Amino acid sequence: MNTSKLKKFAQHARRNLIEQVSNKLDLVLSQESPERREHPQAVKKLEVQIQAHGEEQVIEKVAYIWFNRFCALRFMDVNRYTRIGVVSPAEGQFQPEILAEAKMGHIDEGMVDELARQRIFALLDGKTPSQDPQAEAYRLLVVAICNYWHGSMPFMFERITDFTELLMPDDLLSGNSILAYTREAMTPDVCEDVEVIGWLYQFYISEKKDEVFEGLKKNKKITPENIPAATQLFTPHWIVRYLVENSLGRLWMLNRPDSRLVEQMDYYIKPEQAESGFLRISSPEEIKICDPACGSGHMLTYAFDLLYTICEEEGYEPAEIPEKILTKNLYGIEIDECAGELAAFALTMKARAKQRRFFRKQVQPNICVLENIQFGEDELKEYMDFIGRDLFTAPLQTTLRQFEEADNFGSLIRPDLTNIEEIVRVLEAKDVSGQLFLKATHDKVLKILRQANYLSPKYHVVIANPPYMGGKGMNGRLKAWAGKNYPDSKSDLFAMFMERALEISIPIGMMAVINMQSWMFLSSFEKLRNKLLGNATLLSMAHLGERGFDTIGGAVVSTTAFVFANGHHPNHRGAYLRLVDGGNEAEKAEMVREAIRNPDCGWFYCASAKDFSKIPGSPLTYWVGDCWFQVFSDSVPIGEVSYASEGIKTGNNEKYLRHWFEVAYLDVGPLSENNFKWVYHIKGGEFRRWSGNEEYVILWQNNGEQIRIQGNSGIQGERSFPRNSAIWSDITTGGYSARLKAANHLFDSSSPSGFIVEDDEQYDLLAFLNSKIVSEITPMLNPTLHFKVGNFRSLPYRKITNPDVVGLIKSSKSDWNAFETSWDFASLPLLNPDYRQTTLKATYQKL
């Protein structure tokens, strides 16, 4: 699929529609507008919406509604799900087929009501005066068709009787119209799969996503209404297949070992050994699958494909299968109304592709868009008095308050109430029809309970590509709520969703997720790792690393896809595919298929949770092998025999740091009683061992008084200031390297420092840190560009006594001092006869 063309179209369509809707809005709201006379109620409702949400948000919403409808109609046209082309012309024609037919006197009575037909024919026959009768007639046809599809798909086609009709774009028929561009982008080949709708949505909101991230750079937090744009990411189809096949597919194959389903699962990894304690399934109708952040429904649509094959194999009538799948098997939860509509539409299109008469069934997919619902101060009290207070237990009352910020917390909400379906049945039987005000409260209570029911732990399989958002991006309410409700995973939304996904799956059920790889290694996710590995079993993993999403250039995100079973089996050996060397989606997908065909390929590994626990922090170093796990088992963590810390964060480097040659020579020196204004300071740097990267000085007069009183600064590691210690760069592309920090030199937060408690072992520590052992181990503890203090403390320490360390330090220091950037620079190396002789000799030997 040519996604670049779709992206260009979607972004252009958004800008174009927003401009057209904005222009129409100005006309409609003008005091003498025809709309005020002819549609006063619609205009009043529009003004109420603007007052409640703001003009910009209303314009954005209406623009997207029309984009959504036009794309949906085009998709159905191309696949001939409509009786006549609504936005598409007949072959060889330019105008939409439905307009061409109307001009010949043919309008489907089943789709367009009598009044609308009369108005359309009057326009086309010239009986009703109009500046552009064809355009006006076509607008009426589009409105009628959208209203017709409301019966089958109310989630996509709301009845157009309000201001959305008033704000419909005027130009729908010219060669530069939005419909012309829609037809050009949505060609028959890209409309072969309904996933095109999901791609279009991601690209449609991509510019808004860029705006949100620009705001983050200015410390603007992500508000609830911007969470969808900030976190929307369409999952590559092969990753969807991997997740679904190794969760739903695996569950079915365990229950039906002879099933031919395996023949269509290219990414299915067969269990290494026979399993006995799996979840028993007697019928496909039992299986409940949920995507708690379903987006446009990509996970669910592929689950539909597998379930259809399963049902066929079990002998179900083909005409019954789509309805059974949509009503009994698949569930999606979203906070983004637009995405939820697309998910429901995508599933409906899947069902229609399998069953020609599916639209007549008017089946609604189980897609729940969580809504904010609040009650007035006395509203619930009056309602409880009428219904009966005995029913309203403490958990029920708490649950009724848990959805006040549903658009902010989404599927992470844990309803207190457990017997939800029972309470719903009781309340549905209550007759409140005669109580006008209580009826509105009654409906709100039932809506909350139905939302809560989606979030109850009842699913056999939970599949998701959850939102990614670190604490720095969270708005204040979300961050505080996360800290209180998800203390072990609060660092990122994706981590909280991992925890939640496991909670809503039933015992021995499965959780299949793709998210950032950071949870596998970083110390901030250690509690989450221990919780997951202690309560669940990691069945398989496709470790993608960088470049897992072609739509995200470079190394912006490093990801991993994995499947857990909700039950603890510490000896289970999971299957791991190390795909970090793949350069793009296609290469990584092929590596998976190759590993399944040939487990000896070199990137297929097996490991168990008990192996990970041998390494401090339990990082998921599945690829290291038994010998390295043994190294950790036989060694003492260096954190037990050493002290390590980050250093100084000034909060304003431009003010407090200088290159040593930028300040007066007499004002510079080490930390001492002389109270130098500027003190030698080490700040990270390139890969370099033993000595060097000594370029900066820090304003430290009166013991750093100015820095200490600055609010956003931080001073750590003062125990290391007066001592010789090992220092390393937090970020380096050349691998880990350690250098000697001289006593009374300071160091930066980007260059942590560590020292052995015993003074006479500092050189031994430096020898160990620069050894081959450590260079092999550091990527195990943290495979990113960073190496933090927590990673340092986890190193398995073995004392290395090396008499040459002093010489190595001296040689490295001499090399560093040979250049003018060193504060101990003496002379240029080319002026040194010994250096010239050595260099010339080395050059001659190379030649």
PyMOL commands that set and color helices and strands:
alter all, ss='L'
color gray80, all
select helices_A, chain A and resi 3-29+34-38+40-53+55-78+97-103+114-124+133-149+163-166+178-185+190-192+195-204+206-217+224-231+237-255+260-264+284-286+298-313+321-329+337-354+358-361+379-387+389-391+394-399+406-412+420-428+436-454+476-485+493-503+517-520+523-535+585-597+599-601+609-612+626-634+638-640+653-656+660-662+665-667+701-708+718-720+759-769+772-781+789-793+805-817+829-831+833-846
alter helices_A, ss='H'
color red, helices_A
select strands_A, chain A and resi 289-291+330-334+366-369+459-464+505-516+537-546+558-565+573-578+604-608+636-637+642-645+648-649+657-659+668-669+678-682+696-699+714-715+725-728+738-741+746-747+753-756+796-797
alter strands_A, ss='S'
color yellow, strands_A
deselect
rebuild
show_as cartoon
